[in-house]
Every structure is written in C-alpha cells, then in structure tokens.
Amino acid sequence: MDYFYIGIDDTDSPEGMCTTFLASTILNKFQENNIEIMDFPRLIRLNPFARFKTRGNGGVSFKLDLNQNIDLAKEIVLKNVSELSMFDCDNTNPGVVFYQGEITEEMINYAFRAIYSIITIEEAEEFASHIGAEIHKFKKGRGIIGSIAAISCPLEDYTYELLAYRHPSRYGTVREIDYDSVVKMDRKTTPETFENIDGKYLAIEPKTPCPVLYGIRSNSPEVLIAKDIVIPNEEIVDSCIFKTNQHTDMHIQDANNISELKQYSCYKIKGLVKDNPHIIEGGHMFFTLYDETGEIEAAAYEPTKNFRSTVEKLRAGDEIELYGGIGEQNTFNIEKFQVLKLNEFVYNNPICGCGKRMTSAGKGKGFKCKSCGKRIESDEKIAEKVERSLINGKFYETPVSARRHLAKPLIRMNL
Ligand code: ATP
C-alpha cells in the first residue's frame, strides 16, 4: 500500500540541537494543523562508524496516510529544518527526503547498506532518483543518506525511547535530575526499561549540550509512564516517544571467518584467543583473535572500564564469539562476547616422584629432575587443569556507560 514518508537527518552539531528535537517540534506543528502521522515517529540508528556522525548516527522518519495534507506537511518540515538546523557547523549538512509509495525490497537493502557499510552522497542521490523520492539538500545535503535509510529501514525487532527536552535557557548547563527518583524508576520498571543507570552514572542523561534532558529506553511504549517517577529539577518543555532500532543488534552481520571482516562494519565472529590479553598505556586492553583464515586485534578500550578486567580473564586457546565492529584503528571494538569453550588446561613439565617440577633435558631428550637426578625419556608435557573464572556458554558485555545505541544488551537477549 502507498503511504507518504518523510526522512530527516544531519541537522545537529556537537554544540547543539538534536534531530529528534527537531522532529518533535515538527510533530507539534503537525498537530496544530491537524496532520496526523501513523504509528510512532522513528529514530533509526545507522552505521556507528560513519565518518561525519555527530554522536549516535541517527536519522528520523514519519509515515503519513495519503488523506493528510501532504503539501502542508512538506512545507512545515522544510521550514523547520531550514530555521532550526545548526548551519554554522561545517559538518552539519541536513537532508530531507519525501517519498510516496511502498517500501520496496531495494529500499530495505539500501537501509541495511547504510547500517552495515558506508554510502556516499552521490550514491544516495542516485538511489533517491531511482526510487522517485524527492530530496532537499541543505549545504552539502549529506543528511539524505540517513534520511532515505530512516524511511526504508524495516523494524522486526524494535524498542522505544522517550525523550524529554529542556527549556532552551538551560542548554549547555548541568542537568538537574533527581538521582534517587531514577533509581526508583529503574527498580520499578526493569527489565521493561533498560540502561537507566550504571552505579552512580545516570545513563538516561546525555553528556552533550543538546536539548535532551533525558531518554528512557524500553521494550514497550506503555511502560514509558515510567517518566512520571523521574523527578526533574528543571523544566521539561516537550517530550516525544520514538520507535527505534536501538538495542537490537541490527548492525551485527554474521561473519564466516576473520578474512572476510571489513573496516567500518560490525560483526559477530568466532575465533580462538591467540595470546593472553595485555593492557597498554591509556588503559586499553588488547588481544589477538585468530582462525584458519587470519587474525585480528580485538580491543576493550579504556571507556569500557570494568569490562576490561573480564576481557583480561581470557587465555590463549579460549574459543569465543565476539560482537562488535572494526573502527578507525582497524581493531575490533568488542561490544560483548560469548565464551564458547574455555581452554582449561596448561601444559607443564612433569612432576618428579620426589615432588619437584622436572626441567627439560634438551630437545628430544625428555626431562630431568635437578633434585634427585631422575630422568624421563618422553618430551610430552603434562596437561594440568586450571581454575577459570569465566563460564562456558556465558555472555559478557560492556557496561551501560560504554554501550553503543545499537548494541543489544543481555537483558534483551532472553538468555
Ligand atoms: P545525533 O544522533 O546527535 O542526531 P548523528 O550522530 O546522527 O547526530 P548526524 O548529524 O545525523 O549525526 O550526521 C550523520 C551523517 O552521516 C548524516 O549526514 C547521515 O546522512 C550520514 N550517514 C548515515 N549513515 C551513513 C553511512 N552508512 N555512510 C555514510 N554516511 C552516513
């Protein structure tokens, strides 16, 4: 069936604005003009490694039935994008896309490409013309890349996010949210809401000067009355619930082997730990993962905090499956991992009958005991079981404070 779709992206900058706030402002104007959208507005997260993203690489989209005043809807969107976008920032290049029709298979494929890989403005423009979409480029118009994807992205698994917006006079100041009320909300609504707090860290609160006071993430829109439990100590001027692909692992592709991994893409990949993890200056933890086709350096960076001490417990020979993506440094940034088979043995020189550990008597000459002089002809080391604190089959994930928008938390994985 044909509908009218609107996609908006790339309106904000690190200094301010947020495409969701612009979307919410547009929806208020729609309401004043009796224009209704179908379902919830959508917030679609795209490739986390896209070069020009401001923060979480998200685009928004709306769906309208054809009985709505489409011309007025277009006028409202274009007016608000041209008035409210952060045009002063070099990297803010808004793009608006209008599309009337059905979401086709090739549009769905485009959306996956925008999540899995990198698309150029030219490619997006060509694709828009191919599907008969109307594009509006502001400055370089890079936002059309994400706008087409936000319209086209299928949502089989999805979550919701309620975003509450601050009074403009408060932008850039410390957010005033009552911590205990967030703890209370979390206790009452978890696991239907998630990623609210992480110890003392208020995860609902962004750390940038954007208009968002907080965002509560959930499996259903109903539970978002959780907002009534949170006590803001500053004014909330507006709020809006988005349907989103956040926390669905939609960015994760199944990789068959290490040699097929590409930079700027995200995967789950099985392999063996080659060396015991080691930490480098700056507090970043690394180890090498390998299989019969190649190897890759895997990293738990400093911001992943305690997760690094979990990664540190891996040992050479452990079989694991990593989830994450390959970024700027060509290392695999781990989002979570599953232990498939722990290497529970170390191979040591034999213990002599006298109780002492024997030493090698030279290559091919077996072992000798320095204490009592006994000799063994065989070179074979003895397998000894080691205690492991990781558990076979178990998943381990980065803390909430270091988690990507798209990463599916274990709490959503029905484990
Ligand atoms: P916020 O999440 O705070 O709204 P953002 O992180 O989404 O901001 P944007 O300002 O939207 O950042 O910029 C992201 C830019 O990257 C947009 O122009 C978008 O069209 C583009 N983009 C999205 N996906 C891809 C991709 N796969 N390849 C290339 N460019 C992309």
Residues whose N, C-alpha, C, O or C-beta is under 5 A from the ligand:
A	BS01	ATP	D9 D10 T11 D12 C18 T19 L46 N47 A50 F52 K53 T54 R55 G56 N57 G58 N93 R113 A114 I115 S117 I118 I119 R142 G143 I144 I145 G146 S147
